[in-house]
Amino acid sequence: MVVAHSAGGAWLCECLKQTPPDQLERIKAIAFTDTFHDADALDAPRRQLVREHGRHWRTGSAALDTPVEDERGSGCACLSAGTTDHASTNFAAQSSIFAFFGESLR
């Protein structure tokens, strides 16, 4: 499980590019939090990993977990973090992130 906040999303994508294919299956969940990463820059298996195992909590005025449009090319489901403050994204969404991680372990 991985949490990638802000520029960490782009760094995670760079790390995924270098991850051996047989190690990708070890990643069960990715929580992107208000990142600007480009999932389209990944090859097909890594895009699929992001699509199937990733969630992106973004700043916004909508209530926590409200689906929002993927206008940034996240490549995965995008949800509101329930805050408009970038620095507070992880804190605001932590209960949802932990629930997502719990579901991913089942």
N, C-alpha and C positions, 0 to 999 in steps of 0.2 A: 504494500500500500504506500502511496506517495501523495503528499500534499505539495503543490507547486503554486507559490504566490507571486504575482506580479511578473518580473523578469524571469522568475523561476520556471514559468511555463515554456518559454523559449529555450532555456537551458535544458529542461527535461527533454524536449524534442530533440535537441542536439545529442543528448546522452542516449536516447532511444535509437538514433541512427547508428550508434556505435555498439549497441547491445547485441551480442550474438543471438541469432534467431532462436536457438534452443533455450535461451534464458528469458525470452519474452513472456512465456507462459507463467513465470513466477510472479508477474505483476497482476494482482487481482483487482486493484482499484486505483484510480487516479483522481484526486480532487484538485482541479484547477481553481484557484481563487483570484478572480479579477486579473487574469493574465492576458497577454497579447502574444499568443503562440500561433504558429501556422501549421496546422495538421496536414494541409495539402502538400507541404514540402516533404512529408514522409512517404516511404514506399507503401505498397498495399498492405502488407502484414502489420505494419506499425500504425497505419491509419485505422485498420480494423481494430487493433488493440485500443486505441484512443476512443473510437466510436462505441465499442462494446463495454469498455471498463472505465471510461472517463465521464466525469460530470464537471461542469464549469459553473461555479457560483460567482455571479457578477454583481457589482454595485448597481443599485437602482432603488427607486422609491416603492416598488411593489413589495408585497409581503414575502417573507422567507419561503423559498421553494416554488414561487410562482414561475412557470415556464416563461422564458424570454427568447427572443429571436437570436439565432446564431449569426449575427452580422459581422463577427470578427474572424470567422473561419476556424472556430474551435474544433470542429469535427466531432462533437459529442453534444449530449443534452446540456442546455444552458438554463440555469435557474437564477432567480434573484437571491442575493445574499441577505436581503432585508435591511440593507444600510446603503447610504450614499457616500459613506466615508471609506475610501480605498484601504487605508491602514487598518480599518476595523473589520474587514471582510472575513478573515479567519475566525475571529471571535464571534461575530454575528451568525455565522453559518455553522459553527462547531457542532451543534447538536445534530444537524442534518448530515454533516460530513461523517461523524461517528456512526450514525444510523446507516449511512451508505456503506461504510467500511464493514459494519456488522453483517449487513445483507450480502456483501461480496464474499464473506468467509463461509457462508452457508452453501 
